[in-house]
Amino acid sequence: MGVGGNFWDLLKPYARAEGFDFLRNKRVAVDLSYWIVQQETALKGHIRNPHIRLTFFRTINLFSKFGAFPVFVTDGTASPLKSQARIARFFRASGIDLSSLPAAEEGISIERNKAFQKCEKECVELLELLGVPVLKAKGEAEALCAQLNREGLVDACITSDSDTFLFGANCVVKNMQPNSNEPFECYHMSDIESGLGLRRNQLIAISLLVGNDHNLTGVPGIGLETAFRFVKYFNDDEILYRLGEIGGGDLQVFQRDVNLDNSFIPSSDESPGKTKVPHCSICGHPGSKKAHLKFACQYCSSTTDEGCIQKPLGFKCNCLPCDLDNKEKEQKRNDNWKLKICRMIASEKNFPNNEITEMYLNRQQQYDGDYNLSWENPKIDMIVDYLAYYQHWEPSYTRQRMLPMLSTIFLRDVASNSKDQLLGGQYEFDSIQRVKTRFGHQLYVINWKKPTREMSNEICTPSEDPDTGQELGTADESTDLLDEPDALQIHIKGGCSFLSTEEDMVLVQNAFPEKVSQFLRDKELKESKSRRKRPMKSDNSESPRGVQLSITNFYRSSKVPCHETPEESETRCPKISADTSGERDKEPMRNYSKSARRKLLFD
């Protein structure tokens, strides 16, 4: 959840849609609880163990499609306030009166339900087998993600908790859609500061007013727009201190600041020299009605001697005395509104909660020990047994789905001067087949070769997904959450099995520069031969074979223009007779398309 009051809607205008290469070669912290909750909500009851399945496929996509280095973070022991908020959320969903809600006690915390803990434990076991680092936070997982991002250990955080910015994160990826040109919905703190004019302490103040994960209600009667407008009156350095003063009931300090801010506007009571200027009831401008009946005032555009023009409905005078009076009234309205909000804040007990403020300021380490951010090779055999037990998947299916991740890790190892030259201990790099464009992103299609005589069904026959027979229901998020990579194609030719994968062009260039250079030379040679074989374009604008003719060139008009005689038309467009059939057969008709040749032969 994070900050209440639809906080993401306030940040939505400043989101960036990032492309495929946004996370390439970058470290990214992933809030594992966010994935588990999202998967269980969208796919529960439709797929066997959705938390295991989708964690497996999403991790593979982060490695193979996006080239990222993921670091997963799990929740630790929640604070007593967070435990009380969980109970309150359960009471709301169950329709129980919140008056019976027990008070939060110091040192007493309530863990998540047993089903969630079981899902989290199974996902952590799978991630450790995949060789991905997993960190357990002391408290909130998003707090540790934000700390890693703030200290420069990761480049972004993947979570939907908006309070990640309150903990100090600089870049948050809220949504991922792999099957799109711009798969990431990303939020940068710099964009929020420049767009909304809000910094970290001001965001914390908004969360205290509208509610958060540790205090669901906030200040009753204050919504997101009201909190945003109120917080904008204070600087980032003073906002939390001022909230403490107002919450303590000290409204005189705020009243004194209001008087100092209004000192530049002369009040009607404090200005003895200020007199009320009469206005004409006809035109609404300064002056008397009697004088304006004889002659038009200087503000009216009338050039006649009949007097001023009748003022329109809703007219407001813009003279200097009226302008000052309007500013004074507007300032008084704002001051009264601010005093009203301050009284609402002062009436709230124990506001602001200093424990929540200190928690968001994150002045304590969220992880015990040193960060061990190292990525190891996956334990393939153990992963096959693990998914066979939990998902009932065939070993061949698991190995095929892991190949994109294994090929990415293999290319990284080769680029770093690794001695291992076989993918998975079996396949070797054969050639670059072609360049493929996928959702606007160019990739190399790589052929991997395994010389063998006897081909087992495990390698040759692509396995089907065991869960395809299960219905996914009508959930809108089901299709996006599957995130399953495409099935790999295996071909047998000349006693060898060939496997094709899609790889990043830069990664292939770093791993096999000679192969890339050879592919580019062959590609240039083929293009040059194709250009030489292509005939020169003639003056009659006929198109060579393989190029589609325009509609005007393909269907030549046989109508005679009205200003031409039949003789002139016959001269300009001579008909093809049977006597010239021999000459027509001698023409290089192979340069025309099949439909064009049929048109000429049977016209």
C-alpha positions as CSV (number, residue, x, y, z in Angstrom):
1,M,0.0,0.0,0.0
2,G,2.4,2.7,1.2
3,V,0.9,6.2,1.5
4,G,-2.9,6.4,1.5
5,G,-5.3,8.7,-0.4
6,N,-4.4,7.4,-3.9
7,F,-0.9,8.7,-3.6
8,W,0.2,7.1,-6.9
9,D,-2.3,9.3,-8.7
10,L,-0.5,12.4,-7.5
11,L,2.8,11.0,-8.9
12,K,1.3,9.5,-12.1
13,P,1.9,12.6,-14.4
14,Y,5.6,12.4,-13.7
15,A,6.1,8.7,-14.6
16,R,8.5,7.7,-17.3
17,A,8.0,4.9,-19.8
18,E,11.4,3.3,-20.1
19,G,12.6,0.9,-22.8
20,F,14.2,-2.6,-22.8
21,D,17.7,-1.3,-22.1
22,F,16.8,0.7,-19.0
23,L,17.9,-2.0,-16.6
24,R,20.6,-3.6,-18.8
25,N,23.8,-4.2,-16.8
26,K,22.2,-2.6,-13.7
27,R,21.5,-3.9,-10.3
28,V,17.9,-3.7,-9.2
29,A,16.3,-4.4,-5.8
30,V,13.1,-6.4,-5.9
31,D,10.5,-6.4,-3.1
32,L,9.6,-10.1,-3.0
33,S,6.4,-9.6,-1.0
34,Y,5.1,-7.3,-3.7
35,W,5.4,-10.1,-6.3
36,I,3.8,-12.7,-4.0
37,V,0.8,-10.5,-3.2
38,Q,0.3,-9.5,-6.8
39,Q,0.5,-13.1,-8.1
40,E,-1.7,-14.6,-5.4
41,T,-4.3,-11.9,-6.0
42,A,-4.5,-12.2,-9.8
43,L,-3.9,-15.9,-10.3
44,K,-4.9,-17.7,-7.1
45,G,-7.0,-20.8,-7.9
46,H,-6.2,-20.8,-11.6
47,I,-2.6,-22.0,-11.7
48,R,-0.7,-24.4,-9.4
49,N,1.6,-22.5,-7.0
50,P,1.5,-19.2,-8.9
51,H,4.1,-17.6,-6.6
52,I,6.7,-20.2,-7.6
53,R,5.8,-20.2,-11.3
54,L,5.9,-16.4,-11.7
55,T,8.9,-15.8,-9.6
56,F,10.7,-18.3,-11.8
57,F,9.7,-16.8,-15.1
58,R,10.1,-13.1,-14.0
59,T,13.6,-13.8,-12.7
60,I,14.5,-15.4,-16.1
61,N,13.1,-12.4,-17.9
62,L,15.1,-10.0,-15.7
63,F,18.2,-11.8,-16.7
64,S,17.6,-12.7,-20.3
65,K,15.3,-10.0,-21.7
66,F,16.4,-7.0,-19.7
67,G,19.9,-7.9,-18.8
68,A,19.5,-6.9,-15.1
69,F,21.2,-8.2,-11.9
70,P,18.3,-8.6,-9.5
71,V,18.6,-8.5,-5.7
72,F,15.6,-9.8,-3.8
73,V,14.6,-8.4,-0.4
74,T,12.2,-10.0,2.0
75,D,10.4,-8.5,5.0
76,G,11.7,-8.8,8.5
77,T,10.0,-8.3,11.8
78,A,7.3,-5.6,11.5
79,S,6.9,-2.8,14.0
80,P,4.0,-2.9,16.5
81,L,2.4,0.0,14.6
82,K,2.6,-2.0,11.3
83,S,1.1,-5.0,13.0
84,Q,-1.8,-2.9,14.4
85,A,-2.4,-1.5,10.9
86,R,-2.6,-5.1,9.5
87,I,-5.2,-6.0,12.1
88,A,-7.1,-2.8,11.3
89,R,-7.1,-3.6,7.6
90,F,-8.4,-7.1,8.4
91,F,-11.1,-5.6,10.6
92,R,-12.2,-3.3,7.7
93,A,-12.3,-6.2,5.2
94,S,-14.3,-8.3,7.6
95,G,-16.8,-5.6,8.6
96,I,-15.7,-5.6,12.3
97,D,-16.0,-2.4,14.3
98,L,-12.6,-0.7,14.6
99,S,-13.5,0.4,18.2
100,S,-12.5,-3.1,19.4
101,L,-9.1,-2.8,17.8
102,P,-6.4,-3.6,20.4
103,A,-3.7,-0.9,21.1
104,A,-0.2,-1.4,19.8
105,E,2.1,-2.6,22.6
106,E,5.8,-1.8,22.7
107,G,7.9,-4.8,21.6
108,I,5.0,-6.9,20.5
109,S,4.7,-7.6,16.7
110,I,2.4,-9.8,14.8
111,E,3.8,-11.8,11.9
112,R,2.1,-12.3,8.5
113,N,-0.2,-15.2,8.1
114,K,1.2,-18.7,7.8
115,A,0.1,-19.0,4.1
116,F,2.2,-16.0,3.1
117,Q,5.2,-17.1,5.1
118,K,5.0,-20.5,3.3
119,C,4.9,-18.8,-0.1
120,E,7.8,-16.5,0.8
121,K,9.9,-19.4,2.1
122,E,9.3,-21.4,-1.1
123,C,10.2,-18.5,-3.3
124,V,13.4,-17.8,-1.4
125,E,14.4,-21.5,-1.8
126,L,13.9,-21.2,-5.6
127,L,15.9,-17.9,-5.8
128,E,18.8,-19.3,-3.9
129,L,18.9,-22.3,-6.3
130,L,18.9,-19.8,-9.2
131,G,22.0,-18.2,-7.7
132,V,20.4,-14.8,-7.0
133,P,21.2,-12.9,-3.8
134,V,18.4,-12.7,-1.2
135,L,18.5,-10.2,1.7
136,K,16.3,-10.2,4.8
137,A,15.5,-6.8,6.1
138,K,15.3,-6.0,9.8
139,G,11.9,-4.3,9.2
140,E,10.2,-3.3,6.0
141,A,11.5,-4.8,2.7
142,E,10.9,-1.5,0.9
143,A,13.0,0.3,3.5
144,L,16.0,-1.9,2.7
145,C,15.4,-1.5,-1.0
146,A,15.4,2.3,-0.6
147,Q,18.6,2.2,1.5
148,L,20.4,0.1,-1.1
149,N,19.3,2.6,-3.8
150,R,20.2,5.6,-1.7
151,E,23.7,4.2,-1.0
152,G,24.3,3.4,-4.7
153,L,24.4,-0.4,-4.3
154,V,21.4,-0.8,-6.7
155,D,20.2,1.5,-9.5
156,A,16.5,1.0,-9.0
157,C,13.8,-0.6,-6.9
158,I,10.9,-2.8,-8.1
159,T,7.9,-2.3,-5.8
160,S,4.4,-0.9,-5.7
161,D,4.8,0.6,-2.2
162,S,4.7,4.4,-2.6
163,D,6.4,4.9,0.8
164,T,9.7,3.7,-0.8
165,F,10.3,7.4,-1.7
166,L,9.7,8.3,2.0
167,F,12.5,5.9,2.9
168,G,14.8,7.7,0.5
169,A,14.7,5.8,-2.8
170,N,15.7,7.7,-5.9
171,C,14.2,5.4,-8.7
172,V,11.2,3.1,-8.4
173,V,9.8,0.8,-11.1
174,K,6.2,0.3,-10.3
175,N,5.0,-1.9,-13.2
176,M,6.7,-4.3,-15.7
177,Q,5.1,-5.3,-19.0
178,P,7.6,-7.4,-20.9
179,N,5.5,-7.7,-24.0
180,S,5.6,-4.0,-25.0
181,N,7.9,-1.4,-26.5
182,E,8.3,0.4,-23.2
183,P,8.0,-2.3,-20.5
184,F,8.8,-0.2,-17.4
185,E,6.7,2.4,-15.6
186,C,9.4,4.3,-13.7
187,Y,9.4,7.1,-11.2
188,H,12.4,9.3,-10.4
189,M,12.6,11.4,-7.3
190,S,14.2,14.2,-9.3
191,D,11.1,14.4,-11.6
192,I,8.8,14.5,-8.5
193,E,10.9,17.4,-7.0
194,S,10.9,19.4,-10.2
195,G,7.2,18.7,-11.1
196,L,5.4,18.9,-7.7
197,G,8.0,20.9,-5.8
198,L,8.0,18.3,-3.0
199,R,11.0,16.8,-1.4
200,R,11.4,13.8,1.0
201,N,10.3,15.5,4.2
202,Q,7.3,17.0,2.6
203,L,6.3,13.6,1.3
204,I,6.6,12.3,4.8
205,A,4.4,15.1,6.1
206,I,1.7,14.2,3.5
207,S,1.8,10.5,4.6
208,L,1.3,11.6,8.2
209,L,-1.7,13.7,7.2
210,V,-3.5,11.2,4.9
211,G,-2.4,7.9,6.4
212,N,0.1,5.2,5.7
213,D,1.0,1.6,6.5
214,H,1.6,2.4,10.1
215,N,-1.4,4.7,10.7
216,L,-4.2,4.0,8.3
217,T,-6.4,7.0,9.3
218,G,-4.0,9.9,9.4
219,V,-5.9,13.1,10.3
220,P,-9.7,12.7,9.7
221,G,-11.1,15.1,7.3
222,I,-7.8,15.8,5.5
223,G,-7.4,14.2,2.0
224,L,-4.6,14.1,-0.5
225,E,-5.4,17.5,-2.2
226,T,-5.8,19.3,1.1
227,A,-2.5,17.8,2.5
228,F,-0.7,18.7,-0.7
229,R,-1.9,22.3,-0.6
230,F,-1.1,22.6,3.2
231,V,2.4,21.2,2.9
232,K,3.3,23.5,0.1
233,Y,3.2,26.5,2.5
234,F,6.3,25.2,4.3
235,N,9.9,24.5,3.3
236,D,11.2,20.9,3.3
237,D,13.6,21.7,6.2
238,E,10.9,23.0,8.5
239,I,7.8,21.0,7.7
240,L,8.2,18.2,10.1
241,Y,9.2,20.6,13.0
242,R,6.2,22.8,12.2
243,L,3.8,19.8,12.2
244,G,5.2,18.9,15.7
245,E,4.4,22.5,16.9
246,I,0.9,22.4,15.4
247,G,0.2,18.9,16.7
248,G,1.2,20.1,20.2
249,G,-1.5,22.7,20.1
250,D,0.8,25.7,19.7
251,L,-1.3,27.7,17.1
252,Q,0.1,31.1,18.3
253,V,3.4,30.4,16.5
254,F,1.5,29.8,13.3
255,Q,-0.7,32.9,13.8
256,R,2.4,35.0,14.3
257,D,3.9,33.7,11.1
258,V,0.6,34.5,9.3
259,N,0.7,38.1,10.5
260,L,4.3,38.4,9.4
261,D,3.4,37.1,5.9
262,N,0.5,39.6,5.6
263,S,2.5,42.6,6.7
264,F,3.0,43.7,3.1
265,I,-0.7,44.1,2.6
266,P,-2.2,47.2,4.2
267,S,-5.4,46.3,6.2
268,S,-8.4,48.5,6.0
269,D,-8.5,48.8,9.8
270,E,-4.7,49.7,10.1
271,S,-4.7,52.3,7.2
272,P,-6.2,55.5,8.5
273,G,-5.5,57.3,5.2
274,K,-7.4,54.7,3.2
275,T,-10.9,55.6,2.2
276,K,-13.5,53.6,0.3
277,V,-13.7,54.7,-3.4
278,P,-17.2,55.0,-4.7
279,H,-18.1,53.1,-7.9
280,C,-20.6,53.8,-10.6
281,S,-23.6,51.4,-10.6
282,I,-23.8,51.5,-14.4
283,C,-20.3,50.7,-15.6
284,G,-18.8,49.5,-12.3
285,H,-15.8,51.8,-12.5
286,P,-14.6,54.4,-9.9
287,G,-16.7,57.5,-9.9
288,S,-20.3,58.5,-9.3
289,K,-23.4,57.6,-11.3
290,K,-24.4,61.2,-11.7
291,A,-21.1,62.2,-13.3
292,H,-21.1,59.2,-15.5
293,L,-24.6,59.9,-16.8
294,K,-23.3,63.1,-18.4
295,F,-19.9,62.0,-19.6
296,A,-18.3,58.6,-20.1
297,C,-15.5,57.7,-17.6
298,Q,-11.9,57.1,-18.6
299,Y,-12.3,53.3,-18.3
300,C,-15.2,53.0,-20.7
301,S,-14.6,52.7,-24.4
302,S,-17.7,54.8,-25.4
303,T,-16.9,57.8,-27.6
304,T,-20.4,59.2,-27.4
305,D,-21.7,61.8,-25.0
306,E,-24.5,59.6,-23.7
307,G,-22.5,58.2,-20.7
308,C,-20.9,55.0,-19.8
309,I,-21.6,51.5,-21.0
310,Q,-23.7,49.1,-18.9
311,K,-21.5,46.7,-17.1
312,P,-21.9,42.9,-18.0
313,L,-23.1,40.2,-15.6
314,G,-20.3,39.2,-13.2
315,F,-18.2,42.3,-13.8
316,K,-15.2,42.9,-11.5
317,C,-13.4,46.2,-11.4
318,N,-9.6,46.0,-11.9
319,C,-8.7,49.5,-10.6
320,L,-5.9,49.8,-8.0
321,P,-8.1,50.1,-4.9
322,C,-10.2,47.1,-5.9
323,D,-7.2,45.0,-6.7
324,L,-5.6,45.6,-3.3
325,D,-9.0,44.9,-1.7
326,N,-9.3,41.6,-3.6
327,K,-5.8,40.5,-2.6
328,E,-6.5,41.3,1.0
329,K,-9.7,39.2,1.0
330,E,-8.0,36.3,-0.7
331,Q,-5.2,36.4,1.8
332,K,-7.7,36.3,4.7
333,R,-9.5,33.3,3.1
334,N,-6.2,31.5,2.9
335,D,-5.3,32.3,6.4
336,N,-8.6,31.2,7.7
337,W,-8.3,27.9,5.7
338,K,-4.8,27.3,7.2
339,L,-6.0,28.0,10.7
340,K,-8.9,25.5,10.2
341,I,-6.4,22.8,9.0
342,C,-4.2,23.6,12.0
343,R,-7.1,23.2,14.4
344,M,-7.9,19.8,12.8
345,I,-4.3,18.7,13.2
346,A,-4.1,19.9,16.8
347,S,-7.3,18.1,17.7
348,E,-5.7,14.7,16.7
349,K,-4.1,12.9,19.6
350,N,-0.5,11.9,19.4
351,F,0.1,13.7,16.2
352,P,2.6,13.5,14.6
353,N,3.8,10.1,15.7
354,N,7.6,10.5,16.1
355,E,8.2,6.8,15.8
356,I,6.7,6.8,12.3
357,T,8.8,9.9,11.4
358,E,12.0,8.3,12.6
359,M,11.2,5.1,10.8
360,Y,10.8,7.0,7.5
361,L,13.9,9.0,8.0
362,N,15.6,5.6,8.1
363,R,18.5,6.6,10.4
364,Q,19.2,3.0,11.4
365,Q,20.7,0.3,9.3
366,Q,18.0,-2.0,7.8
367,Y,20.3,-5.0,7.4
368,D,22.7,-6.7,9.8
369,G,26.1,-7.6,8.4
370,D,27.8,-6.9,5.1
371,Y,25.9,-6.9,1.8
372,N,26.9,-10.0,-0.1
373,L,25.7,-9.0,-3.6
374,S,27.1,-11.8,-5.7
375,W,25.4,-13.8,-8.5
376,E,26.3,-17.5,-8.8
377,N,25.5,-20.0,-11.5
378,P,22.2,-21.8,-11.2
379,K,22.0,-25.3,-9.8
380,I,20.2,-26.8,-12.7
381,D,19.7,-30.3,-11.5
382,M,18.3,-29.2,-8.1
383,I,16.0,-26.7,-9.9
384,V,14.7,-29.4,-12.1
385,D,13.9,-31.6,-9.0
386,Y,12.4,-28.6,-7.1
387,L,10.0,-27.7,-9.9
388,A,9.2,-31.3,-10.6
389,Y,8.1,-31.6,-7.0
390,Y,6.1,-28.3,-6.6
391,Q,4.9,-27.7,-10.2
392,H,4.9,-31.3,-11.6
393,W,7.0,-30.1,-14.6
394,E,8.9,-32.4,-16.9
395,P,12.7,-32.0,-16.7
396,S,12.8,-31.2,-20.4
397,Y,10.3,-28.3,-19.9
398,T,12.3,-26.8,-17.0
399,R,15.6,-27.0,-18.9
400,Q,14.2,-25.4,-22.0
401,R,12.7,-22.5,-20.1
402,M,16.0,-21.9,-18.3
403,L,18.1,-21.8,-21.5
404,P,17.5,-18.0,-22.1
405,M,18.9,-17.2,-18.6
406,L,21.7,-19.8,-19.0
407,S,22.8,-18.3,-22.4
408,T,22.9,-14.8,-20.9
409,I,25.0,-15.9,-18.0
410,F,27.3,-17.9,-20.4
411,L,27.8,-14.8,-22.7
412,R,28.7,-12.7,-19.6
413,D,31.2,-15.3,-18.5
414,V,32.8,-15.5,-22.0
415,A,33.0,-11.7,-22.2
416,S,34.9,-11.8,-18.9
417,N,37.5,-14.2,-20.3
418,S,36.0,-17.4,-19.0
419,K,37.5,-20.7,-20.2
420,D,34.1,-22.4,-20.4
421,Q,33.1,-22.5,-24.1
422,L,30.0,-24.7,-23.8
423,L,26.5,-23.6,-22.9
424,G,25.2,-25.8,-20.2
425,G,28.2,-28.1,-20.8
426,Q,26.6,-29.3,-24.1
427,Y,26.0,-26.5,-26.7
428,E,28.7,-24.4,-28.4
429,F,28.3,-21.1,-30.2
430,D,27.8,-21.9,-33.9
431,S,26.7,-18.7,-35.7
432,I,24.6,-15.6,-35.8
433,Q,21.5,-16.4,-37.8
434,R,20.0,-12.9,-38.3
435,V,19.0,-9.7,-36.6
436,K,15.5,-9.7,-35.1
437,T,13.4,-6.7,-34.0
438,R,11.2,-7.4,-31.0
439,F,9.0,-4.6,-29.7
440,G,11.3,-2.0,-31.3
441,H,14.5,-3.6,-29.8
442,Q,17.1,-5.3,-32.0
443,L,18.5,-8.7,-31.0
444,Y,20.8,-11.3,-32.5
445,V,19.3,-14.7,-33.1
446,I,22.1,-17.1,-32.1
447,N,22.5,-20.7,-33.2
448,W,23.9,-23.1,-30.7
449,K,25.2,-26.5,-31.9
450,K,25.5,-29.8,-30.2
451,P,27.1,-32.6,-32.2
452,T,25.5,-36.0,-31.4
453,R,24.2,-39.1,-33.2
454,E,21.4,-40.2,-31.0
455,M,18.9,-37.6,-30.1
456,S,16.8,-38.3,-27.0
457,N,13.2,-37.1,-26.7
458,E,14.3,-34.8,-23.8
459,I,16.2,-32.6,-26.2
460,C,14.4,-32.9,-29.6
461,T,10.8,-32.7,-28.5
462,P,9.7,-29.4,-27.0
463,S,7.6,-30.0,-24.0
464,E,4.3,-28.3,-23.4
465,D,3.4,-26.3,-20.4
466,P,1.7,-28.6,-17.8
467,D,-0.5,-25.7,-16.7
468,T,-1.9,-24.8,-20.1
469,G,-4.9,-26.9,-19.5
470,Q,-5.9,-24.9,-16.5
471,E,-8.2,-22.0,-17.0
472,L,-6.9,-18.5,-16.1
473,G,-10.3,-17.0,-15.5
474,T,-11.2,-13.5,-16.5
475,A,-8.7,-11.5,-14.5
476,D,-7.3,-8.6,-16.4
477,E,-3.8,-9.0,-15.0
478,S,-3.5,-12.7,-15.7
479,T,-2.0,-12.3,-19.1
480,D,0.5,-9.7,-18.1
481,L,1.6,-11.6,-15.0
482,L,2.4,-14.9,-16.8
483,D,5.6,-13.3,-18.2
484,E,6.5,-16.7,-19.8
485,P,9.3,-16.6,-22.3
486,D,8.8,-17.9,-25.8
487,A,9.3,-21.6,-26.5
488,L,12.7,-22.4,-28.0
489,Q,13.1,-24.1,-31.3
490,I,15.4,-27.1,-31.7
491,H,16.4,-28.4,-35.2
492,I,18.3,-31.5,-36.2
493,K,20.5,-31.3,-39.2
494,G,23.6,-33.2,-40.3
495,G,23.9,-35.2,-37.1
496,C,23.8,-32.1,-34.9
497,S,21.0,-30.4,-32.9
498,F,20.7,-26.7,-33.3
499,L,19.1,-24.4,-30.7
500,S,18.2,-20.8,-31.3
501,T,18.1,-18.0,-28.7
502,E,17.6,-14.3,-28.8
503,E,20.5,-12.3,-27.3
504,D,21.5,-8.7,-26.7
505,M,23.7,-7.4,-29.5
506,V,26.2,-5.6,-27.2
507,L,26.5,-8.7,-25.1
508,V,27.2,-10.9,-28.1
509,Q,29.7,-8.4,-29.5
510,N,31.7,-8.4,-26.2
511,A,31.6,-12.2,-26.0
512,F,32.3,-13.2,-29.6
513,P,33.6,-10.1,-31.5
514,E,35.1,-12.2,-34.4
515,K,31.7,-14.0,-35.0
516,V,29.9,-10.6,-35.1
517,S,32.5,-9.2,-37.5
518,Q,32.1,-12.2,-39.8
519,F,28.3,-11.9,-39.6
520,L,28.4,-8.2,-40.6
521,R,30.8,-8.9,-43.5
522,D,28.5,-11.7,-44.8
523,K,25.5,-9.5,-44.4
524,E,27.2,-6.6,-46.3
525,L,28.3,-9.0,-49.1
526,K,24.7,-10.4,-49.5
527,E,23.3,-6.8,-49.7
528,S,25.9,-5.8,-52.3
529,K,25.1,-8.9,-54.4
530,S,21.4,-8.1,-54.1
531,R,22.0,-4.6,-55.3
532,R,24.0,-5.7,-58.3
533,K,21.3,-8.2,-59.4
534,R,18.6,-5.6,-59.1
535,P,18.0,-4.0,-62.6
536,M,18.2,-0.3,-63.1
537,K,15.0,1.6,-62.9
538,S,13.8,2.5,-66.4
539,D,12.1,5.7,-67.6
540,N,8.7,4.1,-67.8
541,S,8.8,3.6,-64.0
542,E,8.2,-0.2,-64.3
543,S,9.0,-2.0,-61.1
544,P,11.4,-5.0,-61.1
545,R,10.4,-8.4,-59.8
546,G,9.7,-8.4,-56.0
547,V,8.7,-4.8,-55.8
548,Q,5.1,-4.0,-55.7
549,L,3.8,-1.7,-58.4
550,S,1.7,1.3,-57.5
551,I,-2.0,1.2,-58.4
552,T,-1.7,3.7,-61.2
553,N,1.2,1.9,-62.9
554,F,-0.3,-1.6,-62.5
555,Y,-3.8,-0.7,-63.9
556,R,-3.1,1.6,-66.7
557,S,-6.1,3.6,-67.7
558,S,-7.8,2.7,-71.0
559,K,-10.2,5.6,-71.0
560,V,-9.8,8.2,-73.7
561,P,-9.7,11.8,-72.3
562,C,-12.5,14.0,-73.7
563,H,-10.1,16.5,-75.3
564,E,-8.3,13.8,-77.3
565,T,-9.4,12.2,-80.5
566,P,-9.5,8.4,-80.9
567,E,-6.5,8.7,-83.3
568,E,-4.4,10.6,-80.7
569,S,-5.4,8.2,-78.0
570,E,-4.5,5.3,-80.2
571,T,-1.1,6.9,-80.8
572,R,-0.5,7.6,-77.1
573,C,-1.7,4.2,-75.9
574,P,-1.3,1.6,-78.6
575,K,-3.2,-1.6,-78.2
576,I,-1.4,-4.9,-78.1
577,S,-2.4,-7.0,-81.0
578,A,-1.9,-10.6,-81.9
579,D,0.7,-9.7,-84.6
580,T,3.0,-8.4,-81.9
581,S,2.7,-11.4,-79.7
582,G,6.1,-12.6,-80.8
583,E,7.8,-9.3,-79.9
584,R,6.0,-9.3,-76.6
585,D,7.3,-12.8,-75.8
586,K,10.8,-11.6,-76.4
587,E,10.5,-8.9,-73.7
588,P,12.2,-9.6,-70.4
589,M,8.9,-10.5,-68.7
590,R,10.8,-12.1,-65.8
591,N,11.3,-8.6,-64.4
592,Y,7.6,-8.3,-63.8
593,S,5.6,-9.8,-60.9
594,K,3.5,-12.9,-61.5
595,S,0.2,-10.9,-61.5
596,A,1.6,-8.4,-63.9
597,R,2.7,-11.1,-66.4
598,R,-0.8,-12.7,-66.2
599,K,-2.3,-9.3,-66.9
600,L,-0.2,-8.8,-70.0
601,L,-0.7,-12.4,-71.3
602,F,-4.5,-12.5,-70.9
603,D,-5.5,-8.9,-71.5
